[in-house]
Amino acid sequence: MTISNRLPSVGFVGLGVMGRPMATHLARAGYSLQLFDAAPGLAETVAGALPNTHASRTPAALARASEIVVTMVPNGQVVRDLVAGGDGLLQGLASGALLLDTSSSEPWLTEQSAALLAARGVAMVDAPVPGAQWGAEAAELVLMVGGAKADVERVRPLLEVMGKAVFHLGGLAAGHAMKCLNNLVTAVNFLAVSEGLVIGKRYGLDPAAMVDVLNQSTGMSWISQTHIRQRVISRTFDDPFKLALMLKDVGIAMELGRSTASATPLSALAQQLWRAAALQNAPDASVSEFARWVERMSGTEIGTRASAAGGSVPATNAS
């Protein structure tokens, strides 16, 4: 018996920046794949480049050919529409199938989708994937998982193909809760690092040297290690993750804060500032543009060298 005959058939919905490399890893690991994307022709293009992979015309058609369906789409409402919409997954999934949602979804919408699926005998696991495009391409994603233990173990082999670490955090929607909280912490840290570098630049410190110190000291973070030199000091501002998506995740985290009666004064202020930055950028702006917004606010450009007064850029209002 070949490896592909022993593996479950898999449908993959959402072939964007993250989804395409994730589906590619599954195909190369021997899984038989059905693909669907809302962008016309994209599923056919991707399927043509991968072994044992076919494009489906609708989510329902994909579901009929799949034991496990993986979704990687913008948010929980899109997942819910995929499940219950016309020609949706519910029209094709058989009892005993499973939906694995790797999107950044709202926990309460995940619970709604799971209830619709459970009524048809279909299980659900949430496993959002914080990380950038390079993480998906290198199969080095960190997966934050929520769901019943047996369901999580059923999809663990797929998760281990797509990522480097799998954390089972609890019941359904626990993964989505952790994902938005992770991004909330990242967003607050991005703000702190950017403002700290601006202050140092205006005082006369070299931003590149400051980053070196942060990365060897208590101020070290994912932002200081993988973003500032690569995206801000380099002036590329080209992280493929979108500023609007970070703001969305911050909003989800704040809703969780409200629903749990948590005191979140720092996070609330950060949300206001990220919202202001989003208003002054294009809808598809990179998350890297948040640092440039901080630069404009201070009239100081973060660069590789510093003068006593810092580099100057036009300042703007925060509103």
C-alpha positions in Angstrom: 0.0 0.0 0.0 1.4 3.4 -0.9 1.7 6.3 1.5 -1.0 8.3 -0.3 -3.5 5.5 0.0 -3.0 5.5 3.8 -3.5 9.2 4.2 -6.9 10.9 4.4 -8.1 12.9 1.4 -7.8 16.6 2.2 -9.5 19.7 0.8 -7.7 23.1 1.1 -9.6 26.3 0.9 -7.7 29.6 0.6 -4.6 29.8 -1.4 -3.2 33.2 -0.6 0.1 34.2 1.0 -0.1 31.6 3.7 -2.4 29.0 2.3 -0.5 28.2 -0.9 2.7 27.1 0.7 0.8 25.2 3.4 -1.1 23.3 0.8 2.1 22.7 -1.1 3.7 21.0 1.9 0.7 18.7 2.3 0.8 17.7 -1.4 4.5 17.0 -1.3 4.0 14.9 1.9 1.8 12.6 -0.1 -1.7 13.9 0.7 -4.3 13.8 -2.1 -5.6 17.4 -2.3 -8.7 19.2 -3.6 -8.2 23.0 -3.8 -10.6 25.9 -3.8 -10.0 29.7 -3.8 -12.4 32.5 -4.4 -9.9 34.1 -6.9 -10.8 32.8 -10.4 -8.3 30.4 -11.8 -6.0 30.3 -8.8 -6.9 26.8 -7.6 -6.3 25.5 -11.2 -2.9 27.2 -11.3 -1.8 25.8 -8.0 -3.1 22.4 -8.7 -1.2 22.3 -12.0 2.0 22.7 -10.1 1.5 20.0 -7.4 1.3 16.2 -7.5 -2.0 14.4 -6.9 -3.8 17.7 -6.6 -7.1 18.8 -8.3 -9.1 22.1 -8.3 -12.7 22.1 -7.2 -15.3 24.4 -8.6 -17.2 25.0 -5.4 -16.6 24.4 -1.6 -19.4 21.7 -1.7 -17.6 19.8 -4.5 -14.3 20.0 -2.6 -16.0 18.8 0.6 -17.5 15.8 -1.2 -14.1 14.6 -2.1 -12.4 15.3 1.3 -12.3 13.6 4.7 -10.6 16.6 6.2 -11.0 20.2 5.0 -8.4 22.9 5.8 -9.4 26.6 5.7 -7.0 29.5 5.5 -9.1 32.6 4.9 -9.3 36.1 6.2 -11.6 35.7 9.2 -14.3 33.8 11.0 -17.2 35.2 9.0 -15.6 33.9 5.8 -15.3 30.5 7.4 -18.9 30.6 8.5 -20.0 31.6 4.9 -17.9 28.8 3.5 -19.6 26.3 5.8 -23.3 27.5 5.4 -23.4 29.4 2.2 -24.7 28.4 -1.2 -22.6 25.4 -2.5 -21.0 25.5 0.9 -19.0 22.9 2.8 -22.1 21.6 4.7 -23.6 20.5 1.3 -20.6 18.2 0.7 -19.2 17.0 4.0 -20.1 13.5 5.2 -20.8 12.6 8.8 -17.4 11.8 10.3 -15.5 14.5 8.3 -13.5 17.2 10.0 -12.9 20.9 9.4 -9.5 22.3 10.4 -9.6 26.1 10.4 -6.1 27.7 10.3 -7.5 31.2 9.7 -7.3 34.1 12.2 -11.0 33.8 13.2 -13.1 35.3 16.0 -13.6 32.6 18.7 -17.4 33.3 18.9 -17.8 32.8 15.2 -15.7 29.6 15.4 -18.2 28.3 18.0 -21.1 29.1 15.6 -19.5 27.3 12.7 -18.7 24.3 14.9 -22.4 24.1 16.0 -23.6 24.0 12.4 -21.0 21.3 11.6 -21.8 19.2 14.7 -25.4 19.1 13.7 -24.3 17.1 10.6 -21.8 14.9 12.5 -18.8 16.9 11.4 -16.0 17.8 13.9 -14.0 21.0 14.0 -10.5 22.0 15.1 -9.1 25.5 15.1 -5.3 25.9 14.5 -4.4 29.5 13.6 -0.8 30.1 12.5 0.9 33.2 13.7 3.9 34.0 11.5 4.9 35.5 8.2 5.0 34.1 4.7 8.5 32.8 5.2 7.3 30.6 8.1 4.6 29.1 5.9 7.1 28.5 3.0 9.7 26.9 5.4 7.0 24.8 7.2 8.1 26.6 10.5 4.8 27.8 11.6 3.7 27.7 15.3 0.2 26.2 15.5 -2.1 27.2 18.3 -4.8 24.5 18.5 -8.2 24.2 20.0 -10.5 21.2 20.0 -11.4 17.8 21.5 -8.3 15.7 22.1 -9.3 13.0 19.7 -10.0 15.5 16.9 -6.7 17.2 17.5 -4.8 13.9 17.3 -6.5 13.1 14.0 -5.2 16.3 12.4 -1.8 16.4 14.2 0.0 14.7 11.2 -1.2 17.5 8.9 -0.2 20.2 11.5 3.3 18.7 11.8 3.8 18.8 8.0 2.8 22.5 7.9 4.6 23.7 11.1 7.4 23.3 13.5 5.5 23.4 16.8 1.9 22.4 17.8 0.4 23.6 21.0 -3.0 22.2 22.1 -4.4 25.0 24.3 -7.8 23.6 25.2 -11.3 23.1 23.7 -12.6 24.5 20.5 -11.8 28.2 19.8 -8.9 28.1 22.3 -6.4 28.4 19.4 -8.2 31.4 18.0 -8.2 33.1 21.4 -4.5 32.5 21.8 -3.7 33.8 18.2 -5.4 37.2 18.8 -3.7 37.5 22.2 -0.4 36.7 20.6 -0.9 39.4 18.0 -2.1 41.9 20.7 1.2 41.4 22.5 3.1 41.8 19.2 1.2 45.0 18.3 2.0 46.6 21.7 5.6 45.6 21.4 5.9 46.9 17.9 4.7 50.3 19.2 7.2 50.3 22.1 10.1 49.3 19.9 9.3 51.9 17.3 8.9 54.7 19.8 12.1 53.7 21.7 14.1 53.7 18.4 12.7 57.2 17.5 13.7 58.5 20.9 17.2 57.1 20.6 17.6 58.4 17.1 16.6 61.9 18.1 19.1 61.7 20.9 21.9 60.7 18.5 22.0 56.9 18.8 22.4 54.6 15.8 19.2 52.6 15.3 21.1 49.6 14.0 23.2 49.6 17.2 20.1 50.0 19.3 18.6 46.9 17.7 21.8 45.0 18.5 21.5 45.9 22.1 17.8 45.1 22.3 18.5 41.6 20.8 21.1 40.9 23.5 19.2 42.4 26.4 15.9 42.4 28.2 14.2 44.4 25.4 14.6 41.6 22.9 11.4 40.5 21.0 10.3 39.0 17.7 9.9 42.5 16.4 13.4 43.5 17.3 14.9 40.3 16.0 13.0 39.8 12.7 11.4 43.1 11.7 13.3 46.3 12.4 16.5 45.7 10.5 14.8 43.7 7.8 11.8 46.0 7.1 12.3 49.4 8.7 16.0 50.2 8.8 16.3 48.7 5.3 13.4 51.0 4.3 11.6 48.2 2.5 8.4 48.2 4.7 7.4 45.0 2.9 6.2 42.4 5.4 3.3 40.6 3.5 1.1 40.6 6.7 -1.3 43.5 6.5 -1.7 46.3 8.9 -5.5 45.9 8.7 -5.2 42.3 9.8 -3.1 43.2 12.8 -5.8 45.7 13.8 -8.4 43.1 13.3 -6.7 40.7 15.6 -6.2 43.4 18.2 -9.9 44.1 18.0 -10.7 40.4 18.6 -8.4 40.4 21.6 -10.1 43.5 23.0 -13.5 41.9 22.6 -12.3 38.9 24.6 -11.0 41.4 27.2 -14.5 42.9 27.4 -16.3 39.6 27.6 -14.0 38.5 30.4 -14.3 41.8 32.3 -10.5 42.2 32.1 -8.8 45.5 32.7 -6.8 46.4 29.6 -5.8 50.1 29.7 -2.5 49.7 27.8 -4.0 47.5 25.1 -6.9 49.9 24.7 -4.5 52.8 24.0 -2.6 50.6 21.6 -5.8 49.7 19.7 -6.5 53.4 19.3 -3.0 54.1 17.9 -3.2 51.1 15.5 -6.6 52.3 14.3 -5.1 55.8 13.7 -2.3 54.3 11.7 -4.7 52.2 9.7 -6.7 55.3 8.8 -3.6 57.0 7.4 -2.6 54.0 5.3 -4.0 52.2 2.3 -6.3 49.2 3.1 -3.7 46.7 1.8 -0.7 48.4 3.6 1.9 46.2 5.1 2.1 45.9 8.9 5.6 47.4 8.5 4.0 50.7 7.7 3.1 51.1 11.3 6.7 52.0 12.1 6.6 54.6 9.3 3.5 56.0 10.9 5.4 56.4 14.2 8.2 58.1 12.3 5.7 60.6 10.8 4.2 61.3 14.2 7.6 62.2 15.6 9.1 63.8 12.5 12.0 61.4 12.7 13.1 58.7 10.3 14.6 55.5 11.8 17.7 54.8 9.7 21.1 53.3 9.9 22.9 56.4 11.3 21.9 59.2 13.5 22.5 62.9 14.0 21.7 64.7 17.2 18.4 65.9 15.8 17.5 62.8 13.9 16.3 62.5 10.3 13.2 64.5 9.6 9.9 63.4 7.9 6.7 65.4 7.8 4.7 64.9 11.0 0.9 64.1 10.8 -2.0 64.1 13.2 -2.9 60.9 15.1 -6.6 61.4 14.4 
